[in-house]
Amino acid sequence: MTLDCLCGGVRITANAKPDFAHECNCTLCRKSGARWAYLHPGEVEVSGTTISYRRTDKAVPGAEVHSCPCCSTTTHFVLTEEAIAKHGNSVMGLNINLAEPDELEGIELRYPDGRGWDGVGEFGYLREARTL
């Protein structure tokens, strides 16, 4: 699976296809314009230069969001040092909006209620998942 930003300056190559992706309604996901699929960092190669952002509205942000410095496309996220210390370096998020539609075939798209989630336990979902 290959994902490219708008200008082609950042390319993400995944050695695996994710089972599902999230279209979350939280502030970060909504404003970054991302649908996140999750893979282990060892299954992903990122080429090109990115800039990063950590939320300032969270005391301890768990994700560092990366974007292309040229076209500003949100490309992926990695866990912060604090999240890695707590959970291990076990996951990164890929913005699957950057993949060609045929590469997404068969991935389940889920709709978590991130805006309503208090950070404890599992997400609630806003509606039924669908398969891309």
N, C-alpha and C positions, 0 to 999 in steps of 0.2 A: 504494500500500500504506500503510495507516494502522495505527499501533500506539499503544495507550493503556495507561497504568498502571492499577492497580486503582481508584484514586479519581478518575481522569480529570484529575489535575493536570498530567500531562506527556503530551504527544502528539507522536508522531514521524510525519512524512509523508515517504515515499520516492517519488521520481519514477521509480524503476525497480524491477523485481522481481529479487531475487538469483537466481542459478542454483543455488546450494547454500547450506547452513548446516551448522554444526558442533555436534554434541552431544559436547563434550569431557569427558574424565574428570579433567582437572587440578584442583587444589585451587580455583583461582579460579573456573573455570566451574561446577564441581560445587556449590560453596557459594553462588555467586550465583544459582543456579537458572536460568541462561541457556542458550539455544541461539542461537549467534551466526550471523547472516547478515552479509555484508560488502558495503559499497557505498562509493563515493567520497563524501567529505563534501559535495561540491557537489550531490549527488543527494538530499540529506537535509535536512529542516528539523525542528528540535526546538523546541517551544514549551512554556513552563512552566519553573518553577524546579527545578533538581536540586542534589543534593549529590554530591560525588565522593570516590573512594577510590583510592589507589595502593598496590599491594602493598608491604609492609614486609619480606617474606622474599626479595626480589630486590634486588641492589645497584643495578641500573638498570631499574626497571619500564618496560615498553613501552606499557602501557595505563593509562588513567585511567577507571575504571568509574563511571558515573553512575546515581543512583537518585532516586526521588521522596522528598522529605523528609517527606511526609505518610503515605503508605502503605508506604514502604520498598521498592517494587518496583524491581528492577534494570531499567533502560531501555536503556542503550547504553554503548559505550565510545568514547573518542577516543584517538589516539596521544599519548604524552607528548612534551615538547619534544625529549628525547634521541632518541626513535624517529623523530620528524619530521626531525631533523637527519641521521639515518642513511638513512632511506627516503623522505623527502618526506611531505607530508600526503596520502597516497594512499588511505587506507582508514579506515573507522570500522565498528564492530560494532553491530548492532541485535539486541535480544533478541526474536526472532520468536515467542517464547511469548506475546507481547502482541498478536499479530495474530489476527484471526478466522480460523478454520480454512479457510474458502473462499478466503481471500487467499493461503494457503500452497500451494494445489494446484499441483503440477508442480515444486516446489522439491525438489532432492535433499538428503536429510539424511545427512551423513557422520559417522562415529564415530572421530575421531582419538584416539590414545593420548597425550594431553598429559602424563599423569603419568609415562609412560616416555620422553618426548622429552627429549633432552639440550640442546636449543636450537640444534643444528647440523643443517643439512639439512632434508629434508622430514619431515613427520609419518609415523609408522606408523599403521595403522588397525586397530581392534579387531575389526570385522566389516564385512560388505558394506553399502554404502549402500542406502537405500530412498527412494522418491519419495513425497512427501506428497500 
